[in-house]
Amino acid sequence: MEISMKKGMLLGFIGIVCFSFTLPATSIAVPYFGETIVGLSRTVIAAIIVGTVFIVKKQPLPSISQFKNLLIVAVGAVLAFPILTTYAMKSLPVSHGAIELALLPLATAGFAMWRGGERPSKRYWIASATGAVTVIIYAIYLGLGQLHKGDFAL
């Protein structure tokens, strides 16, 4: 059990490091390829990798109910996130975008609770609201007193 926990922590760390390259790589690629190509090519590359793993590991196809849930997640995580972050990186500095992406775990937890029918405590909501407001105030500060179109995309 100890080995699998260490392996899980290592894989989680590698995932975080890889994700940290999202905005810098996007910011570099957008001037050369444009927002649409950069946003959608990330999806295509991911689909090729997943498809290859499914074939190699001989995984069964998802059931209809699993496919419905995957489709819901895919609209946000596979289409909306890459396209919107790509659009935002055209007009915002990477450091600005990274600050705003601090809201992503809160949004993920919120949707997970909503879909799971959970009711978090008041302390959770107070802490979440405090963090979200802090991030938004800082984004306004970084934007020289105003929010920009890219802020709304993020």
Phi and psi in radians as a Rosetta constraint file:
Dihedral C 1 N 2 CA 2 C 2 CIRCULARHARMONIC -1.074 0.35
Dihedral N 2 CA 2 C 2 N 3 CIRCULARHARMONIC -0.696 0.35
Dihedral C 2 N 3 CA 3 C 3 CIRCULARHARMONIC -1.156 0.35
Dihedral N 3 CA 3 C 3 N 4 CIRCULARHARMONIC -0.744 0.35
Dihedral C 3 N 4 CA 4 C 4 CIRCULARHARMONIC -1.177 0.35
Dihedral N 4 CA 4 C 4 N 5 CIRCULARHARMONIC -0.568 0.35
Dihedral C 4 N 5 CA 5 C 5 CIRCULARHARMONIC -1.173 0.35
Dihedral N 5 CA 5 C 5 N 6 CIRCULARHARMONIC -0.742 0.35
Dihedral C 5 N 6 CA 6 C 6 CIRCULARHARMONIC -1.122 0.35
Dihedral N 6 CA 6 C 6 N 7 CIRCULARHARMONIC -0.710 0.35
Dihedral C 6 N 7 CA 7 C 7 CIRCULARHARMONIC -1.119 0.35
Dihedral N 7 CA 7 C 7 N 8 CIRCULARHARMONIC -0.732 0.35
Dihedral C 7 N 8 CA 8 C 8 CIRCULARHARMONIC -1.089 0.35
Dihedral N 8 CA 8 C 8 N 9 CIRCULARHARMONIC -0.748 0.35
Dihedral C 8 N 9 CA 9 C 9 CIRCULARHARMONIC -1.125 0.35
Dihedral N 9 CA 9 C 9 N 10 CIRCULARHARMONIC -0.713 0.35
Dihedral C 9 N 10 CA 10 C 10 CIRCULARHARMONIC -1.117 0.35
Dihedral N 10 CA 10 C 10 N 11 CIRCULARHARMONIC -0.809 0.35
Dihedral C 10 N 11 CA 11 C 11 CIRCULARHARMONIC -1.125 0.35
Dihedral N 11 CA 11 C 11 N 12 CIRCULARHARMONIC -0.670 0.35
Dihedral C 11 N 12 CA 12 C 12 CIRCULARHARMONIC -1.095 0.35
Dihedral N 12 CA 12 C 12 N 13 CIRCULARHARMONIC -0.740 0.35
Dihedral C 12 N 13 CA 13 C 13 CIRCULARHARMONIC -1.092 0.35
Dihedral N 13 CA 13 C 13 N 14 CIRCULARHARMONIC -0.766 0.35
Dihedral C 13 N 14 CA 14 C 14 CIRCULARHARMONIC -1.074 0.35
Dihedral N 14 CA 14 C 14 N 15 CIRCULARHARMONIC -0.718 0.35
Dihedral C 14 N 15 CA 15 C 15 CIRCULARHARMONIC -1.069 0.35
Dihedral N 15 CA 15 C 15 N 16 CIRCULARHARMONIC -0.729 0.35
Dihedral C 15 N 16 CA 16 C 16 CIRCULARHARMONIC -1.135 0.35
Dihedral N 16 CA 16 C 16 N 17 CIRCULARHARMONIC -0.757 0.35
Dihedral C 16 N 17 CA 17 C 17 CIRCULARHARMONIC -1.081 0.35
Dihedral N 17 CA 17 C 17 N 18 CIRCULARHARMONIC -0.789 0.35
Dihedral C 17 N 18 CA 18 C 18 CIRCULARHARMONIC -1.071 0.35
Dihedral N 18 CA 18 C 18 N 19 CIRCULARHARMONIC -0.764 0.35
Dihedral C 18 N 19 CA 19 C 19 CIRCULARHARMONIC -1.112 0.35
Dihedral N 19 CA 19 C 19 N 20 CIRCULARHARMONIC -0.535 0.35
Dihedral C 19 N 20 CA 20 C 20 CIRCULARHARMONIC -1.152 0.35
Dihedral N 20 CA 20 C 20 N 21 CIRCULARHARMONIC -0.307 0.35
Dihedral C 20 N 21 CA 21 C 21 CIRCULARHARMONIC -1.495 0.35
Dihedral N 21 CA 21 C 21 N 22 CIRCULARHARMONIC -0.097 0.35
Dihedral C 21 N 22 CA 22 C 22 CIRCULARHARMONIC -0.981 0.35
Dihedral N 22 CA 22 C 22 N 23 CIRCULARHARMONIC -0.989 0.35
Dihedral C 22 N 23 CA 23 C 23 CIRCULARHARMONIC -1.231 0.35
Dihedral N 23 CA 23 C 23 N 24 CIRCULARHARMONIC -0.775 0.35
Dihedral C 23 N 24 CA 24 C 24 CIRCULARHARMONIC -1.052 0.35
Dihedral N 24 CA 24 C 24 N 25 CIRCULARHARMONIC -0.760 0.35
Dihedral C 24 N 25 CA 25 C 25 CIRCULARHARMONIC -1.135 0.35
Dihedral N 25 CA 25 C 25 N 26 CIRCULARHARMONIC -0.700 0.35
Dihedral C 25 N 26 CA 26 C 26 CIRCULARHARMONIC -1.102 0.35
Dihedral N 26 CA 26 C 26 N 27 CIRCULARHARMONIC -0.787 0.35
Dihedral C 26 N 27 CA 27 C 27 CIRCULARHARMONIC -1.055 0.35
Dihedral N 27 CA 27 C 27 N 28 CIRCULARHARMONIC -0.646 0.35
Dihedral C 27 N 28 CA 28 C 28 CIRCULARHARMONIC -1.274 0.35
Dihedral N 28 CA 28 C 28 N 29 CIRCULARHARMONIC -0.683 0.35
Dihedral C 28 N 29 CA 29 C 29 CIRCULARHARMONIC -1.362 0.35
Dihedral N 29 CA 29 C 29 N 30 CIRCULARHARMONIC -0.547 0.35
Dihedral C 29 N 30 CA 30 C 30 CIRCULARHARMONIC -0.994 0.35
Dihedral N 30 CA 30 C 30 N 31 CIRCULARHARMONIC -0.795 0.35
Dihedral C 30 N 31 CA 31 C 31 CIRCULARHARMONIC -1.085 0.35
Dihedral N 31 CA 31 C 31 N 32 CIRCULARHARMONIC -0.465 0.35
Dihedral C 31 N 32 CA 32 C 32 CIRCULARHARMONIC -1.524 0.35
Dihedral N 32 CA 32 C 32 N 33 CIRCULARHARMONIC -0.661 0.35
Dihedral C 32 N 33 CA 33 C 33 CIRCULARHARMONIC -2.008 0.35
Dihedral N 33 CA 33 C 33 N 34 CIRCULARHARMONIC -0.282 0.35
Dihedral C 33 N 34 CA 34 C 34 CIRCULARHARMONIC 1.553 0.35
Dihedral N 34 CA 34 C 34 N 35 CIRCULARHARMONIC 2.802 0.35
Dihedral C 34 N 35 CA 35 C 35 CIRCULARHARMONIC -1.120 0.35
Dihedral N 35 CA 35 C 35 N 36 CIRCULARHARMONIC -0.794 0.35
Dihedral C 35 N 36 CA 36 C 36 CIRCULARHARMONIC -1.137 0.35
Dihedral N 36 CA 36 C 36 N 37 CIRCULARHARMONIC -0.817 0.35
Dihedral C 36 N 37 CA 37 C 37 CIRCULARHARMONIC -1.094 0.35
Dihedral N 37 CA 37 C 37 N 38 CIRCULARHARMONIC -0.805 0.35
Dihedral C 37 N 38 CA 38 C 38 CIRCULARHARMONIC -1.125 0.35
Dihedral N 38 CA 38 C 38 N 39 CIRCULARHARMONIC -0.816 0.35
Dihedral C 38 N 39 CA 39 C 39 CIRCULARHARMONIC -1.084 0.35
Dihedral N 39 CA 39 C 39 N 40 CIRCULARHARMONIC -0.815 0.35
Dihedral C 39 N 40 CA 40 C 40 CIRCULARHARMONIC -1.388 0.35
Dihedral N 40 CA 40 C 40 N 41 CIRCULARHARMONIC -0.498 0.35
Dihedral C 40 N 41 CA 41 C 41 CIRCULARHARMONIC -1.166 0.35
Dihedral N 41 CA 41 C 41 N 42 CIRCULARHARMONIC -0.547 0.35
Dihedral C 41 N 42 CA 42 C 42 CIRCULARHARMONIC -1.054 0.35
Dihedral N 42 CA 42 C 42 N 43 CIRCULARHARMONIC -0.689 0.35
Dihedral C 42 N 43 CA 43 C 43 CIRCULARHARMONIC -1.163 0.35
Dihedral N 43 CA 43 C 43 N 44 CIRCULARHARMONIC -0.760 0.35
Dihedral C 43 N 44 CA 44 C 44 CIRCULARHARMONIC -1.130 0.35
Dihedral N 44 CA 44 C 44 N 45 CIRCULARHARMONIC -0.769 0.35
Dihedral C 44 N 45 CA 45 C 45 CIRCULARHARMONIC -1.072 0.35
Dihedral N 45 CA 45 C 45 N 46 CIRCULARHARMONIC -0.786 0.35
Dihedral C 45 N 46 CA 46 C 46 CIRCULARHARMONIC -1.075 0.35
Dihedral N 46 CA 46 C 46 N 47 CIRCULARHARMONIC -0.721 0.35
Dihedral C 46 N 47 CA 47 C 47 CIRCULARHARMONIC -1.118 0.35
Dihedral N 47 CA 47 C 47 N 48 CIRCULARHARMONIC -0.677 0.35
Dihedral C 47 N 48 CA 48 C 48 CIRCULARHARMONIC -1.119 0.35
Dihedral N 48 CA 48 C 48 N 49 CIRCULARHARMONIC -0.763 0.35
Dihedral C 48 N 49 CA 49 C 49 CIRCULARHARMONIC -1.115 0.35
Dihedral N 49 CA 49 C 49 N 50 CIRCULARHARMONIC -0.829 0.35
Dihedral C 49 N 50 CA 50 C 50 CIRCULARHARMONIC -1.107 0.35
Dihedral N 50 CA 50 C 50 N 51 CIRCULARHARMONIC -0.766 0.35
Dihedral C 50 N 51 CA 51 C 51 CIRCULARHARMONIC -1.040 0.35
Dihedral N 51 CA 51 C 51 N 52 CIRCULARHARMONIC -0.737 0.35
Dihedral C 51 N 52 CA 52 C 52 CIRCULARHARMONIC -1.099 0.35
Dihedral N 52 CA 52 C 52 N 53 CIRCULARHARMONIC -0.784 0.35
Dihedral C 52 N 53 CA 53 C 53 CIRCULARHARMONIC -1.094 0.35
Dihedral N 53 CA 53 C 53 N 54 CIRCULARHARMONIC -0.732 0.35
Dihedral C 53 N 54 CA 54 C 54 CIRCULARHARMONIC -1.054 0.35
Dihedral N 54 CA 54 C 54 N 55 CIRCULARHARMONIC -0.753 0.35
Dihedral C 54 N 55 CA 55 C 55 CIRCULARHARMONIC -1.212 0.35
Dihedral N 55 CA 55 C 55 N 56 CIRCULARHARMONIC -0.824 0.35
Dihedral C 55 N 56 CA 56 C 56 CIRCULARHARMONIC -1.099 0.35
Dihedral N 56 CA 56 C 56 N 57 CIRCULARHARMONIC -0.753 0.35
Dihedral C 56 N 57 CA 57 C 57 CIRCULARHARMONIC -1.490 0.35
Dihedral N 57 CA 57 C 57 N 58 CIRCULARHARMONIC -0.027 0.35
Dihedral C 57 N 58 CA 58 C 58 CIRCULARHARMONIC 0.939 0.35
Dihedral N 58 CA 58 C 58 N 59 CIRCULARHARMONIC 0.848 0.35
Dihedral C 58 N 59 CA 59 C 59 CIRCULARHARMONIC -1.369 0.35
Dihedral N 59 CA 59 C 59 N 60 CIRCULARHARMONIC 2.520 0.35
Dihedral C 59 N 60 CA 60 C 60 CIRCULARHARMONIC -1.276 0.35
Dihedral N 60 CA 60 C 60 N 61 CIRCULARHARMONIC 2.677 0.35
Dihedral C 60 N 61 CA 61 C 61 CIRCULARHARMONIC -1.188 0.35
Dihedral N 61 CA 61 C 61 N 62 CIRCULARHARMONIC 2.647 0.35
Dihedral C 61 N 62 CA 62 C 62 CIRCULARHARMONIC -1.124 0.35
Dihedral N 62 CA 62 C 62 N 63 CIRCULARHARMONIC 2.653 0.35
Dihedral C 62 N 63 CA 63 C 63 CIRCULARHARMONIC -1.258 0.35
Dihedral N 63 CA 63 C 63 N 64 CIRCULARHARMONIC 3.005 0.35
Dihedral C 63 N 64 CA 64 C 64 CIRCULARHARMONIC -1.048 0.35
Dihedral N 64 CA 64 C 64 N 65 CIRCULARHARMONIC -0.781 0.35
Dihedral C 64 N 65 CA 65 C 65 CIRCULARHARMONIC -1.185 0.35
Dihedral N 65 CA 65 C 65 N 66 CIRCULARHARMONIC -0.660 0.35
Dihedral C 65 N 66 CA 66 C 66 CIRCULARHARMONIC -1.140 0.35
Dihedral N 66 CA 66 C 66 N 67 CIRCULARHARMONIC -0.700 0.35
Dihedral C 66 N 67 CA 67 C 67 CIRCULARHARMONIC -1.109 0.35
Dihedral N 67 CA 67 C 67 N 68 CIRCULARHARMONIC -0.681 0.35
Dihedral C 67 N 68 CA 68 C 68 CIRCULARHARMONIC -1.060 0.35
Dihedral N 68 CA 68 C 68 N 69 CIRCULARHARMONIC -0.806 0.35
Dihedral C 68 N 69 CA 69 C 69 CIRCULARHARMONIC -1.138 0.35
Dihedral N 69 CA 69 C 69 N 70 CIRCULARHARMONIC -0.691 0.35
Dihedral C 69 N 70 CA 70 C 70 CIRCULARHARMONIC -1.099 0.35
Dihedral N 70 CA 70 C 70 N 71 CIRCULARHARMONIC -0.662 0.35
Dihedral C 70 N 71 CA 71 C 71 CIRCULARHARMONIC -1.117 0.35
Dihedral N 71 CA 71 C 71 N 72 CIRCULARHARMONIC -0.717 0.35
Dihedral C 71 N 72 CA 72 C 72 CIRCULARHARMONIC -1.071 0.35
Dihedral N 72 CA 72 C 72 N 73 CIRCULARHARMONIC -0.815 0.35
Dihedral C 72 N 73 CA 73 C 73 CIRCULARHARMONIC -1.144 0.35
Dihedral N 73 CA 73 C 73 N 74 CIRCULARHARMONIC -0.714 0.35
Dihedral C 73 N 74 CA 74 C 74 CIRCULARHARMONIC -1.089 0.35
Dihedral N 74 CA 74 C 74 N 75 CIRCULARHARMONIC -0.643 0.35
Dihedral C 74 N 75 CA 75 C 75 CIRCULARHARMONIC -1.018 0.35
Dihedral N 75 CA 75 C 75 N 76 CIRCULARHARMONIC -0.735 0.35
Dihedral C 75 N 76 CA 76 C 76 CIRCULARHARMONIC -1.437 0.35
Dihedral N 76 CA 76 C 76 N 77 CIRCULARHARMONIC -0.916 0.35
Dihedral C 76 N 77 CA 77 C 77 CIRCULARHARMONIC -1.397 0.35
Dihedral N 77 CA 77 C 77 N 78 CIRCULARHARMONIC -0.546 0.35
Dihedral C 77 N 78 CA 78 C 78 CIRCULARHARMONIC -1.712 0.35
Dihedral N 78 CA 78 C 78 N 79 CIRCULARHARMONIC -0.563 0.35
Dihedral C 78 N 79 CA 79 C 79 CIRCULARHARMONIC -1.847 0.35
Dihedral N 79 CA 79 C 79 N 80 CIRCULARHARMONIC -1.028 0.35
Dihedral C 79 N 80 CA 80 C 80 CIRCULARHARMONIC -1.115 0.35
Dihedral N 80 CA 80 C 80 N 81 CIRCULARHARMONIC -0.860 0.35
Dihedral C 80 N 81 CA 81 C 81 CIRCULARHARMONIC -1.033 0.35
Dihedral N 81 CA 81 C 81 N 82 CIRCULARHARMONIC -0.918 0.35
Dihedral C 81 N 82 CA 82 C 82 CIRCULARHARMONIC -1.105 0.35
Dihedral N 82 CA 82 C 82 N 83 CIRCULARHARMONIC -0.710 0.35
Dihedral C 82 N 83 CA 83 C 83 CIRCULARHARMONIC -1.202 0.35
Dihedral N 83 CA 83 C 83 N 84 CIRCULARHARMONIC -0.768 0.35
Dihedral C 83 N 84 CA 84 C 84 CIRCULARHARMONIC -1.207 0.35
Dihedral N 84 CA 84 C 84 N 85 CIRCULARHARMONIC -0.694 0.35
Dihedral C 84 N 85 CA 85 C 85 CIRCULARHARMONIC -1.174 0.35
Dihedral N 85 CA 85 C 85 N 86 CIRCULARHARMONIC -0.614 0.35
Dihedral C 85 N 86 CA 86 C 86 CIRCULARHARMONIC -1.116 0.35
Dihedral N 86 CA 86 C 86 N 87 CIRCULARHARMONIC -0.773 0.35
Dihedral C 86 N 87 CA 87 C 87 CIRCULARHARMONIC -1.061 0.35
Dihedral N 87 CA 87 C 87 N 88 CIRCULARHARMONIC -0.765 0.35
Dihedral C 87 N 88 CA 88 C 88 CIRCULARHARMONIC -1.134 0.35
Dihedral N 88 CA 88 C 88 N 89 CIRCULARHARMONIC -0.662 0.35
Dihedral C 88 N 89 CA 89 C 89 CIRCULARHARMONIC -1.242 0.35
Dihedral N 89 CA 89 C 89 N 90 CIRCULARHARMONIC -0.195 0.35
Dihedral C 89 N 90 CA 90 C 90 CIRCULARHARMONIC -1.233 0.35
Dihedral N 90 CA 90 C 90 N 91 CIRCULARHARMONIC -0.525 0.35
Dihedral C 90 N 91 CA 91 C 91 CIRCULARHARMONIC -2.107 0.35
Dihedral N 91 CA 91 C 91 N 92 CIRCULARHARMONIC -0.138 0.35
Dihedral C 91 N 92 CA 92 C 92 CIRCULARHARMONIC -2.069 0.35
Dihedral N 92 CA 92 C 92 N 93 CIRCULARHARMONIC 2.626 0.35
Dihedral C 92 N 93 CA 93 C 93 CIRCULARHARMONIC -1.212 0.35
Dihedral N 93 CA 93 C 93 N 94 CIRCULARHARMONIC 2.678 0.35
Dihedral C 93 N 94 CA 94 C 94 CIRCULARHARMONIC -1.035 0.35
Dihedral N 94 CA 94 C 94 N 95 CIRCULARHARMONIC -0.725 0.35
Dihedral C 94 N 95 CA 95 C 95 CIRCULARHARMONIC -1.060 0.35
Dihedral N 95 CA 95 C 95 N 96 CIRCULARHARMONIC -0.664 0.35
Dihedral C 95 N 96 CA 96 C 96 CIRCULARHARMONIC -1.128 0.35
Dihedral N 96 CA 96 C 96 N 97 CIRCULARHARMONIC -0.809 0.35
Dihedral C 96 N 97 CA 97 C 97 CIRCULARHARMONIC -1.113 0.35
Dihedral N 97 CA 97 C 97 N 98 CIRCULARHARMONIC -0.669 0.35
Dihedral C 97 N 98 CA 98 C 98 CIRCULARHARMONIC -1.109 0.35
Dihedral N 98 CA 98 C 98 N 99 CIRCULARHARMONIC -0.667 0.35
Dihedral C 98 N 99 CA 99 C 99 CIRCULARHARMONIC -1.096 0.35
Dihedral N 99 CA 99 C 99 N 100 CIRCULARHARMONIC -0.784 0.35
Dihedral C 99 N 100 CA 100 C 100 CIRCULARHARMONIC -1.218 0.35
Dihedral N 100 CA 100 C 100 N 101 CIRCULARHARMONIC -0.520 0.35
Dihedral C 100 N 101 CA 101 C 101 CIRCULARHARMONIC -1.196 0.35
Dihedral N 101 CA 101 C 101 N 102 CIRCULARHARMONIC -0.139 0.35
Dihedral C 101 N 102 CA 102 C 102 CIRCULARHARMONIC -1.088 0.35
Dihedral N 102 CA 102 C 102 N 103 CIRCULARHARMONIC -0.328 0.35
Dihedral C 102 N 103 CA 103 C 103 CIRCULARHARMONIC -1.390 0.35
Dihedral N 103 CA 103 C 103 N 104 CIRCULARHARMONIC -0.241 0.35
Dihedral C 103 N 104 CA 104 C 104 CIRCULARHARMONIC -1.053 0.35
Dihedral N 104 CA 104 C 104 N 105 CIRCULARHARMONIC -0.800 0.35
Dihedral C 104 N 105 CA 105 C 105 CIRCULARHARMONIC -1.069 0.35
Dihedral N 105 CA 105 C 105 N 106 CIRCULARHARMONIC -0.624 0.35
Dihedral C 105 N 106 CA 106 C 106 CIRCULARHARMONIC -1.141 0.35
Dihedral N 106 CA 106 C 106 N 107 CIRCULARHARMONIC -0.744 0.35
Dihedral C 106 N 107 CA 107 C 107 CIRCULARHARMONIC -1.134 0.35
Dihedral N 107 CA 107 C 107 N 108 CIRCULARHARMONIC -0.714 0.35
Dihedral C 107 N 108 CA 108 C 108 CIRCULARHARMONIC -1.089 0.35
Dihedral N 108 CA 108 C 108 N 109 CIRCULARHARMONIC -0.826 0.35
Dihedral C 108 N 109 CA 109 C 109 CIRCULARHARMONIC -1.095 0.35
Dihedral N 109 CA 109 C 109 N 110 CIRCULARHARMONIC -0.703 0.35
Dihedral C 109 N 110 CA 110 C 110 CIRCULARHARMONIC -1.072 0.35
Dihedral N 110 CA 110 C 110 N 111 CIRCULARHARMONIC -0.809 0.35
Dihedral C 110 N 111 CA 111 C 111 CIRCULARHARMONIC -1.178 0.35
Dihedral N 111 CA 111 C 111 N 112 CIRCULARHARMONIC -0.632 0.35
Dihedral C 111 N 112 CA 112 C 112 CIRCULARHARMONIC -1.129 0.35
Dihedral N 112 CA 112 C 112 N 113 CIRCULARHARMONIC -0.733 0.35
Dihedral C 112 N 113 CA 113 C 113 CIRCULARHARMONIC -1.155 0.35
Dihedral N 113 CA 113 C 113 N 114 CIRCULARHARMONIC -0.726 0.35
Dihedral C 113 N 114 CA 114 C 114 CIRCULARHARMONIC -1.077 0.35
Dihedral N 114 CA 114 C 114 N 115 CIRCULARHARMONIC -0.829 0.35
Dihedral C 114 N 115 CA 115 C 115 CIRCULARHARMONIC -1.189 0.35
Dihedral N 115 CA 115 C 115 N 116 CIRCULARHARMONIC -0.545 0.35
Dihedral C 115 N 116 CA 116 C 116 CIRCULARHARMONIC -1.534 0.35
Dihedral N 116 CA 116 C 116 N 117 CIRCULARHARMONIC -0.104 0.35
Dihedral C 116 N 117 CA 117 C 117 CIRCULARHARMONIC 1.249 0.35
Dihedral N 117 CA 117 C 117 N 118 CIRCULARHARMONIC 0.448 0.35
Dihedral C 117 N 118 CA 118 C 118 CIRCULARHARMONIC -1.522 0.35
Dihedral N 118 CA 118 C 118 N 119 CIRCULARHARMONIC 2.721 0.35
Dihedral C 118 N 119 CA 119 C 119 CIRCULARHARMONIC -2.182 0.35
Dihedral N 119 CA 119 C 119 N 120 CIRCULARHARMONIC 1.718 0.35
Dihedral C 119 N 120 CA 120 C 120 CIRCULARHARMONIC -1.256 0.35
Dihedral N 120 CA 120 C 120 N 121 CIRCULARHARMONIC 2.888 0.35
Dihedral C 120 N 121 CA 121 C 121 CIRCULARHARMONIC -1.262 0.35
Dihedral N 121 CA 121 C 121 N 122 CIRCULARHARMONIC 2.930 0.35
Dihedral C 121 N 122 CA 122 C 122 CIRCULARHARMONIC -1.116 0.35
Dihedral N 122 CA 122 C 122 N 123 CIRCULARHARMONIC -0.641 0.35
Dihedral C 122 N 123 CA 123 C 123 CIRCULARHARMONIC -1.067 0.35
Dihedral N 123 CA 123 C 123 N 124 CIRCULARHARMONIC -0.661 0.35
Dihedral C 123 N 124 CA 124 C 124 CIRCULARHARMONIC -1.063 0.35
Dihedral N 124 CA 124 C 124 N 125 CIRCULARHARMONIC -0.840 0.35
Dihedral C 124 N 125 CA 125 C 125 CIRCULARHARMONIC -1.155 0.35
Dihedral N 125 CA 125 C 125 N 126 CIRCULARHARMONIC -0.652 0.35
Dihedral C 125 N 126 CA 126 C 126 CIRCULARHARMONIC -1.134 0.35
Dihedral N 126 CA 126 C 126 N 127 CIRCULARHARMONIC -0.819 0.35
Dihedral C 126 N 127 CA 127 C 127 CIRCULARHARMONIC -1.118 0.35
Dihedral N 127 CA 127 C 127 N 128 CIRCULARHARMONIC -0.725 0.35
Dihedral C 127 N 128 CA 128 C 128 CIRCULARHARMONIC -1.126 0.35
Dihedral N 128 CA 128 C 128 N 129 CIRCULARHARMONIC -0.792 0.35
Dihedral C 128 N 129 CA 129 C 129 CIRCULARHARMONIC -1.127 0.35
Dihedral N 129 CA 129 C 129 N 130 CIRCULARHARMONIC -0.706 0.35
Dihedral C 129 N 130 CA 130 C 130 CIRCULARHARMONIC -1.077 0.35
Dihedral N 130 CA 130 C 130 N 131 CIRCULARHARMONIC -0.810 0.35
Dihedral C 130 N 131 CA 131 C 131 CIRCULARHARMONIC -1.102 0.35
Dihedral N 131 CA 131 C 131 N 132 CIRCULARHARMONIC -0.777 0.35
Dihedral C 131 N 132 CA 132 C 132 CIRCULARHARMONIC -1.123 0.35
Dihedral N 132 CA 132 C 132 N 133 CIRCULARHARMONIC -0.788 0.35
Dihedral C 132 N 133 CA 133 C 133 CIRCULARHARMONIC -1.110 0.35
Dihedral N 133 CA 133 C 133 N 134 CIRCULARHARMONIC -0.691 0.35
Dihedral C 133 N 134 CA 134 C 134 CIRCULARHARMONIC -1.065 0.35
Dihedral N 134 CA 134 C 134 N 135 CIRCULARHARMONIC -0.782 0.35
Dihedral C 134 N 135 CA 135 C 135 CIRCULARHARMONIC -1.112 0.35
Dihedral N 135 CA 135 C 135 N 136 CIRCULARHARMONIC -0.753 0.35
Dihedral C 135 N 136 CA 136 C 136 CIRCULARHARMONIC -1.148 0.35
Dihedral N 136 CA 136 C 136 N 137 CIRCULARHARMONIC -0.740 0.35
Dihedral C 136 N 137 CA 137 C 137 CIRCULARHARMONIC -1.082 0.35
Dihedral N 137 CA 137 C 137 N 138 CIRCULARHARMONIC -0.740 0.35
Dihedral C 137 N 138 CA 138 C 138 CIRCULARHARMONIC -1.152 0.35
Dihedral N 138 CA 138 C 138 N 139 CIRCULARHARMONIC -0.657 0.35
Dihedral C 138 N 139 CA 139 C 139 CIRCULARHARMONIC -1.101 0.35
Dihedral N 139 CA 139 C 139 N 140 CIRCULARHARMONIC -0.700 0.35
Dihedral C 139 N 140 CA 140 C 140 CIRCULARHARMONIC -1.130 0.35
Dihedral N 140 CA 140 C 140 N 141 CIRCULARHARMONIC -0.725 0.35
Dihedral C 140 N 141 CA 141 C 141 CIRCULARHARMONIC -1.061 0.35
Dihedral N 141 CA 141 C 141 N 142 CIRCULARHARMONIC -0.803 0.35
Dihedral C 141 N 142 CA 142 C 142 CIRCULARHARMONIC -1.127 0.35
Dihedral N 142 CA 142 C 142 N 143 CIRCULARHARMONIC -0.516 0.35
Dihedral C 142 N 143 CA 143 C 143 CIRCULARHARMONIC -1.520 0.35
Dihedral N 143 CA 143 C 143 N 144 CIRCULARHARMONIC 0.346 0.35
Dihedral C 143 N 144 CA 144 C 144 CIRCULARHARMONIC 1.004 0.35
Dihedral N 144 CA 144 C 144 N 145 CIRCULARHARMONIC 0.786 0.35
Dihedral C 144 N 145 CA 145 C 145 CIRCULARHARMONIC 1.590 0.35
Dihedral N 145 CA 145 C 145 N 146 CIRCULARHARMONIC 0.064 0.35
Dihedral C 145 N 146 CA 146 C 146 CIRCULARHARMONIC -2.587 0.35
Dihedral N 146 CA 146 C 146 N 147 CIRCULARHARMONIC 2.753 0.35
Dihedral C 146 N 147 CA 147 C 147 CIRCULARHARMONIC -1.576 0.35
Dihedral N 147 CA 147 C 147 N 148 CIRCULARHARMONIC 2.599 0.35
Dihedral C 147 N 148 CA 148 C 148 CIRCULARHARMONIC -1.962 0.35
Dihedral N 148 CA 148 C 148 N 149 CIRCULARHARMONIC 2.980 0.35
Dihedral C 148 N 149 CA 149 C 149 CIRCULARHARMONIC -0.986 0.35
Dihedral N 149 CA 149 C 149 N 150 CIRCULARHARMONIC -0.713 0.35
Dihedral C 149 N 150 CA 150 C 150 CIRCULARHARMONIC -1.072 0.35
Dihedral N 150 CA 150 C 150 N 151 CIRCULARHARMONIC -0.568 0.35
Dihedral C 150 N 151 CA 151 C 151 CIRCULARHARMONIC -1.074 0.35
Dihedral N 151 CA 151 C 151 N 152 CIRCULARHARMONIC -0.732 0.35
Dihedral C 151 N 152 CA 152 C 152 CIRCULARHARMONIC -1.217 0.35
Dihedral N 152 CA 152 C 152 N 153 CIRCULARHARMONIC -0.567 0.35
Dihedral C 152 N 153 CA 153 C 153 CIRCULARHARMONIC -1.159 0.35
Dihedral N 153 CA 153 C 153 N 154 CIRCULARHARMONIC -0.689 0.35
